[in-house]
Amino acid sequence: MAMISLEQELKGNSYPGRGIVLGRSADGKHAVAAYFIMGRSENSRNRIFVADGEGLKTQAFDESKCTDPSLIIYSPVRVLGNKTIVTNGDQTDTIYEGMDHQFTFEQSLRSRKFEPDDPNFTPRISGIIRCEKGSFNYALSILKSAEGNPESCQRFTFTYEKPLAGQGHFIHTYVGDGNPLPSFKGEPKLVEIPDDIDAFAEMLWNSLNADNKISLFVRYIDTQDNSTETRIINRYTK
């Protein structure tokens, strides 16, 4: 698979929806996770990211304008021991609880499917990083309807062992804007991962459509001691 420019990929898509990037920094020292959310409706845009211990949660920016919290308020990031879980919905909790009971990442997601937001049936995208003794691996999953038909759920899991320095993979919910919104297709895209967390966060944020972007989370995890460095950027700040 040819590596693409993540910057150009994002600039060329006004509405990728929600996106996950997992990979390894160019110096090989860090496992990297990034997650962003976008929105078109007032309810969807009325959100911010807030640190929640080692994890992350979404929160209404203006509580008085939150009309339906069901698919927009959740924990996108949770940490279970040496595992960092990143998803675009409350399946974060499903994975956390499943793996805490010795189920695998893939097994934990068997009880879930795409979101019930007819007519979009937004895919559930999920990722996990496992760090152990200076090494790590990661996996990405997408649960989607069969070309918009909710009668069938398609399940894809992509695993990456011994990730190469400077490389990562990007998966997102929508091919672009539309009505209904067209779901992501194919494998996660191969992208470049730099050493500098601030440069990476700035590039991601600046590349997202200015009208639709809401929040961004970026974390670099030291593969030797599991220490972390995190950046959170919100369109709205309190």
N, C-alpha and C positions, 0 to 999 in steps of 0.2 A: 504494500500500500504506500502510495506517495504521500509525503508529508505536505500538509497545506498550511497556509498562513492563517492562524487563528484570528488575527486582527482583521484580515480581509474577509474571512468567512463571516465574522460578526457584522462588519460594516455593510456587507452585501445582503444581509437578511434583516429586514425591519422588525421581524417578530419571531425569533427562535424560541420564545416562550421561557421555559426554565432550562438551565443547562448545567451539566456537571463536567468538570475536567479533572482527571486523575493522572499522575505521572511522576517522573523523577527529575529533579533539578539538574542543570547542565554539569554541575560539579560532582554529581552523584551522591551528595551527602543528605539530601532531603527527599522524603516522599511529599508530594504536593497534591492538595485538593482545592478545588474552587467550585463555587456554586452561585448562580445568579438567578434572580426572578425578574419577570417583566409582567406588565398588565395593560389591558385595554379599558376595562370598566373602572368606574370610580371605586367600587368595592375592592377590586383586585389591587388597584394602585395605592390604596390606603393602608400601607404596611411598611414596617421597618424590621431589620434584623437586630436582635438583641442577644448578647452573650448569655449563656445559661450554664454556669459551671464550665466544664470542658466542652460543652456542646453549644448549640445555637437554637433560638426559637424565633418564630415570626410573631409580630405583635401589631395590633391596629395602631396606626399613627394617631387617628382621631376616633376614639371609641364611639362617638355619637354618629359617625358615618358608616360604621361596620354593620351592614345589612345581613350578611350571611357568612359566618366564620367557618363553615363546614370544610371547605377545601382550601382555605387560605391561611388558617392559623394552625401551625403544627411545629414540630421540631425537625428542621432539615438536617441537623448534625447531632449525633450522639456518639459517645466514646465508651466502649466496653473493653476494659483491659488494654490490650495492644491493638485493638480494632477501632478504626474510625469509620462510622457509617454516615453516608451522605445521600439524601433522597429529596424528591420533590413533593413529598406528602407524608401522611401519618404512617406510611409503611416503614418509616424509620423505627417506630416503636415495635412494629411487627418483627422486623429483622433483629432488633436488639433483644427482644424477649425470646425469639426463636433460638438465636445463637447462645443466649444465656442458658438455654436448656439443651445445648449440644446439637442443635440442628445446624445444617450448613446454610450459607447465604441463600443459595437457590431453593433449598427446602423451605426456608422461612417464608419465602415469597409465594409459595404454592397456594396459600389461602387468600391471596390478593389478585386483583386484576386491574385494568385501566379504570380511570375515574368515571363516575356516573354523570358526567356533565354533557348529556345529550344536547346538540348533535356532534360535539367535538370528540367525546370519549378520549380525553387527554391521556396519553401514555403515562404510566408510572415509571420513572427512571430512577435507578438506585445504583449506588457505588459503595465499595468497601475497600479499605486499605488495611493490610495486616503487617505489622512491623515486628520482627523478632531477631535478636542477636545480630544486629547490624544489617540485616537484609529485609526485604519486604516484597509483597506482591499485591496486586489489586484486581478487582473485578467490577464489571458494569453490567447492569440488567435493564431490559426494557420489557414492559408488559403492555401490549397494545391490541386494539381491536383489529379484526380482519378487514383492512381497507375500509374502515368506518362502519362495519357491520358488527353490532354488539353481541351477536349470537356466538361469536368465536373469539377467544382470547389467545393471542400469539405471545409466546414466552421465549426470550432470547437472553442468554448469559454469555458474556465475553470475559475470559480470564487471562491475566497477563503476569507471567512468572519472570523473575529476574529482570525487571524493567530496565531499559537502556537509559543511560544518562542523557538528559536533554530532551527526552521524548515523553509524550503523554497521549491520552485519548479523550475525545470530546464527544459527548452525546447530549442531545437536547430534545425537547418535546415536539416542536413543529418545524416543518420544512420552510414555512414562511407564513405571512398573513393570509387570511381568507375566511370564508364563512360557508361551511364549517372549516375549522382550522385543520390543515393537512398534517398528519402525523409523520414523525421522523421515520426514515427508511434506511435500511442497510446497516453496516458495521459502524461503531464509533470511529471518528475521524482522527487520524494521526496528526499530532500538532507538536510544536516546539515548546519546551518548558525552560525558562531562564533561571539563573541563580538568584536574582534579585526579586524578593517578594513585593517590594514597593513598585518596581517597574512593571512586574507582571500584573498586579492589581490595577495600576493606572492604565495599562494597555487595555485590559478587559473592560474596565468601566468606560473609558473614552470611546471604545469601539461599539458599545451597545447603543441602540437607537435612543436618542435623547428624550423622545416623547414617551417611550414605552418602558424604559428601564426603571427599576424600583430599588433593588438592593443587591449587594455583592459580598461574598465571603471568600477569603483566601487563607489557606493555612499551609505552612511549611513545617514538616515533622522531621526532626533530626533522627536518622535511622540508628544512631548509636545509643542514644539515651532517651529517645521518645519525647524530648522537650519540644515545645511548639512555639511558633510565632504566627500570629493571626492578624489579619486586617479585615475590618468590616466597613463598608461604605453604604450609606443610605441616601436616597434622593431627598427624603424628608428627615430632618433632625429636630429633636426636641431640645 
